[in-house]
Amino acid sequence: MRLTSAAFENGGSIPTTYTCEGANRSPPLTFHDVPSNAKSLALIVDDPDAPDPKAPKRTWVHWVLCNLPPNAHTLSEGGGDYPSVTEGKNDWDRIGYGGPCPPIGRHRYFFKLYALDTLLPDLEEPTKAGLERAMEGHVIAQTELVGTYEKQMGPGQEPDASRR
């Protein structure tokens, strides 16, 4: 199984439009070679470099999705393609995507796709930890795509917090 994006290459820089300095929309994603026995897909996007890549202290969760149809081959820019999808809470305590917004330095963002042997029960607004618990014993394949980002704003400037 592979995960790609038309917006950036694995290990490449995430374009500003998909960050807190831009439109803060999720990038387009394409899923390749999903196992034929998959019943659903799940996606977690997180940043293990928070708050400073030179001294990381925690992993910041940007997006949690589950119950994507296994025959989904794409997730368009901004998402919202599939009504069956459950979006969870990110670490801004909001539902949906929150784009890269690193306070300092260039951070790595891991887009992790999981193929599951089940359709997960209604998790309402799952956190990353809740989704990981629900996926235990059900992951039949997984892959990841990594992008990087460093803020373009000058020192002392902050983006509008409502756009994070």
Secondary structure, 3 states (H helix, E strand, C coil): CEEECCCCCCCCECCHHHCCCCCCCCCCEEEECCCCCCCEEEEEEEEEEECCCCCCCEEEEEEEEEEECCCCCEECCCCCCCCCCEECECCCCCECCCCCCCCCCCEEEEEEEEEECCCCCCCCCCCHHHHHHHHCCCEEEEEEEEEEECCCCCCCCCCCHHHC
